[in-house]
Amino acid sequence: MKKTLFSLLLTFVAFTWSCAQSPRVTADGKNVSVAYGQPSKKGRLLFGKEGSESLEKYGKVWRTGANASTEITFKKDGQFGGKAVKAGTYSLFTIPGEKEWSVILNSVLGQSGAYDYEKNKAKDVLKITVPAKTYSASEEKLTFTVKDTELQFQWDKAGFSVPLKF
């Protein structure tokens, strides 16, 4: 009886934990795909200055999604923000800013968010800076959109776009 109750408790805990995680989705394009945890805004202030109540702070490295770090796969060699990138899969991190975002590709996969980024910073493949975008319509869920010539990111009304070339 105790084993049965314990097994039921473990099952309940595992189910509850899995339901609390943001779903992992993939934005797939012809030459690029992005796999990421997709959190929702849920009325929160998403980006802001240090000391604010925002979820993510300007100037701080962020995994750009939920749960494990976001991964971007280049199906063939190309250019990402005007810089050469080899075909392969990379962890994608960003540093949000009011006027610009830094976008970082790192060769260490399976990172648990940005917690180990400093330890793995030497494995950065490239870092670019792109202008911050303010969209007219709000997006409740964090969303990547892959097009032939650009990678778009939007959450709420904030975001950025990175030029792609293949």
Protein Blocks (a to p, Z undefined) as FASTA:
>chain_A
ZZmmmmmmmmmmmmmmmmmpccddddddfkbccddddddfklpafbdcehiabfbdghia
cehiahjadddddfbdcdeehiacdeddddddddddfkbccddddfbghiahjllmmmmm
mmpfbdcdddddddfbdcfbacddddfkbccddehjbccdddddZZ
